[in-house]
Amino acid sequence: MYVELHAHSAFSFLDGASTPLELAAGAAAQGYPAFALTDHDGVWGSMEFAHACKGFGVRAITGAELTVELRPAGPVSDSGLSLPGGSSESSPPAGGTAHLTLLVESEAGYRNLCRLLTLAHAHTRDNTTRSQTQPGATLEQVEEHAKGLVCLSGCARDGVAAGAFERGDTAGGERVARRLLEVFGRDRFRVELQRPYWRRDRARNRWLALLAERLAVPCVATGNIHSHDRSRAPLQDALVAIGRCETLEESEPYRRGNSTSALTSPAAMTARFVEYPEAVAETERLAERLRFDLTEQLGYRYPGSEDADADTELARVCNHHFGRRYAGSARLLEAQWRLEEELAIIRKLGLSGFFLLHRDLLELAREVAAEVRGPESARNVLPPGRGRGSSVSSIVCYLTGLSHVDPVEADLFAGRFLNEETTTLPDIDLDFPRDIREVLIPRVHERWGADRSALVAAFPTYRPKGAVRDLGKTLGLPPAEIDRVAKTVGFHERTAAEIERDLVASLGPERAKEPRWRVLLELADEIMGLPRHSSQHPGGMVISTRPLIDVCPVVPAAMKGRQTVQWDKDSCADAGFLKIDLLGLGMLSAVERCVEEIGRARGERLDLSRIPLDDEETFESIRAAETTGVFQIESRAQMQMLPRTQPRDLDDLIVQVALVRPGPIQGGAIHPYIERRKHLREDPGYKVPYPHPLLEPVLEETLGTIVFQEQVIESAMALAGFSSSEAEGLRRAMSRKRSEEAIQEHHRRFLAGAAANGVSEEVAERVWNQIKGFSGYGFPKAHSAAFGLLSYQSAWLRIHYGPEFLCSLLNEQPMGFYPPDSLVHEAQRRGIRVAPPDANRSRVLCHVETPREEGDVRGGLVVRIGLGYVKGVKKEEMEALVAERERGGPYEGIAELASRSGVGLPSLERLAWAGALDGIPVGSEEDRRQALWQVGVTGAGRVTGSSTQLALPMEPPAPPELEPLGDWGKLIADYRSTGMTVEKHPMKLLRPGLDPKLVRSSDLARLDHGATIEIAGMVTARQRPETANGITFMLLEDERGSVNLIVPPSVYERHRPLVRTAPLLRARGRLERREGVVNIVVSDLAPLERTAPPQQKKPNQEARKHAIAELRAVTPAGHAFGRRGR
Amino acid sequence: MPGLRRLYAPQRVAVRTDPRGTPATVEGQEVETVREEWLVEDRWWTSKPLRRHYFELALGDGRALTVFRTARGQRWYRQRA
């Protein structure tokens, strides 16, 4: 029976059109007993394929189609191959390439395949931009790694033998084949026959069969499968075109030409090779030998797993810190009991080495942090990183420094993180400031060896927007149309029907009927979810005792000094790899920057671990939802809730952080929690209603509602008597990869268990529905405790060190919910002064400075925008400008600035537009046009012919009388050059020309509930959460503040492009006020139009005409969040 | 445009096939051997998709000939290769 030995999945990026799962299911449905996956130069999908095949009863064969370099640079032997002596580290591919099909026979073979693939990729990012180039191994490298592998001579077009025939070089093809025969021997080399229904199939196969005869090796038939079903052939064509950045027409010579490379039955394949029955029989004989099982024979161990002393060492480390942390604690005994219990479980699971490895990693992070921060830094009092996720609940993690939250004090439950029934390695996630993480990752490679550590891969998959863009291009659709449709397509659209709605909305029903747009819709439906390329996981690392390249190929990442394995986190978990998540957390970086800036600007060394946790002013601002820029509680949804929940202490904040998550929202926790808090505020004697008395101890802190993930586990244990592993099974069944059958089984057991505890069926069902609604999409309390503390710290800094906090947020962009422009406006409304970029005062980053004249400014400090904020300037030039100014004093003229700092003309022009050269020379009239004129006359850095004009320190003559830019002109220039304005708000300038009926955000406080109003402003954020039943939330900012718009689905459908993309809007709707929260429920939307021009000293006709359009073109788009909250 | 005609445009040809769909005679002349057989499926994204099953034949009278069958209408054409 025919067995397929050559197939590509979507992990032959932009070549295969089906997922490994689809191929596995297809192979099972067609009755294949075994099936090989041979993706191009990788095993990216092999683990997923092996597990999927196992589930379907198909035996997976592991392999790859390797690109080999036939003529590398340098001397070429008479065999036409590169000469031996090109060692494993030989030069990168430089000449012709061809393909070989390699199949794994044994563990040694798998090791060799991984090493070969690693070598093939070793030089793929050697260029200056580190963009990926074609992988390729030399034949010498293949020779060195041939053991345990079976080699087929490759595909019809590019195979080492068949490809040579296609090029008319039969002698060369035979020479390569003979060489491979020498390397692999008669047992493990086969001549590969394919029948792709191309014009020269018969001639080629005749020649290949004769070649096999001369070499005395068998032929073997293969299908070179590229999709699991014929219907995917058009998509496969489109993928090839995308990969080549060409249209379908242009890519014709490279496409497969017909649909016969789709998976078909063994019988059909046998019929296809009717002239070569022996080649078909050989597939089965080979498959019988290829028995390596990737799911069983990987042989991976993590460092420390075999260390006999690990148990003793871990206990010693914990006991050492225990005395210091718990001396004098009222809960000493409890802590001791917990430590002993955890250590016993860890010993039983053999995980002591795992914890020690993490401890070592943290020690390394401590060294890195000291280096990055420098000896004088105010940040040195801070720990190098913090734990997040469920590991924060472990006392061992606390004592080994992996977490900064005392789990005993915070009443954290460790069952989810660590229990005796655990079968997979627990997850320890660590958050680091971005700058420390950047240095730490390459340092981990150094510490454990570049061959024993690597980042986890990630595979960005097609989503609607990318699908429309890529497919539109290959179909040759007009770029402007593609752009319009792509901008309208939302994050949630998944089906062709949904994309079609967007298509009709943006191009109109007639244009949407164009055949190519129809084709695009069909293809988009299929392409969604397919991986586009490989990338790196944000921070997941794997570490191994033996070289990682023996268990998975390692490839260079786009960032210098980084490398990834070829598997994503799911495949790594399936492989049982120890994965450490080193995550970069923007707010952690911002908080560190803030501490540093406070030290620099005020000379204060702030220890964040010692700030009071009950600061009344901080909590007042939180309760009033004045939380712009504050970690986790700055979102629109949080701001709606804070005035209603009224958090009073850190415990409240920890619940608050976990509350606005899909789990509690869908589990129906929000409203009861808010109501009960309100009752308790009004009547401290109020009795919180619990679904059942058994649940009181479990749900006490969340007032009878399920907010934290472990409350699901604990509720099931308390109410239905589930064991901790049963309850954990329930949580997993409800998580992302949910299984209805498993949930039904848990439901049955839940009802039975509850009944045994005397709980009525009605109550049991009610609790079950809450648990099911929660579905695992929530924070564990431990994670929430870590995040809640950071929320508080950031809120505290915002109140007490406002300028420094704003400054650090601006320097850490992109992060958080609001664009820099909104952060600046909000801070200005609180009285924080923000100054524009200035070549004589700014640094490269934003910083806090003492104002020239003292005013009524909080902290007496001003946030000065950095020169680096000016778009398009060169960072090195700005660094040189600042360094020279610090060395030689302020610049007194523009020519002098250019001459001393060496800044070139393009950057100077951009600085002038941004207003950073206003006031040079000192005392001149501050106007950008004059500065720009001077920059032009100076001619510094202008390229003339082949040389660059030298900037001479000769000041140009005084500029002619130039019309000043005016407020409006400055505003446009600000947005264009820095994406923000620190001067007058655009709405303030526009206001005089606007309809006087429009209200302002500050008017809302005095308007009645239910009033119909119209309001206009800039859109600063838009959000369409999955949990909100199609409602879109928008934030509209005017010169006085922000207002929430609630856009119901009907209005959204009418004004889809406006809601999605318009930066300036006019909204009409009903004012709703509830417990101090004001919203506008929108009934109509319109783009903002003016009735008169903005005020200018000398009105300019053109500016008048285009004012709004100009602003629309340059204002920041506002942050759009589709799936936030998951 | 009247008066102009495409060079090498495919021409209708009478083909009789065997039960497997392979040409047995072309214009009454027996097919001696099928040298090559291939499929072209292209331009599926346009309003004029192309689907042709080609045969390169050697006829009994010694002529070499390339014919194809269209998917739509099952018509046979000869093409100058």
Interface residues (C-beta under 8 A of the other chain):
Chain A: Y197 W198 R199 R200 D201 R202 A203 A233 P234 D237 L248 E252 R255 G257 N258 S259 T260 L475 P515 R516 V519
Chain B: R35 E36 E37 W38 L39 V40 E41 D42 W44 W45 T46 S47 Y54 E56
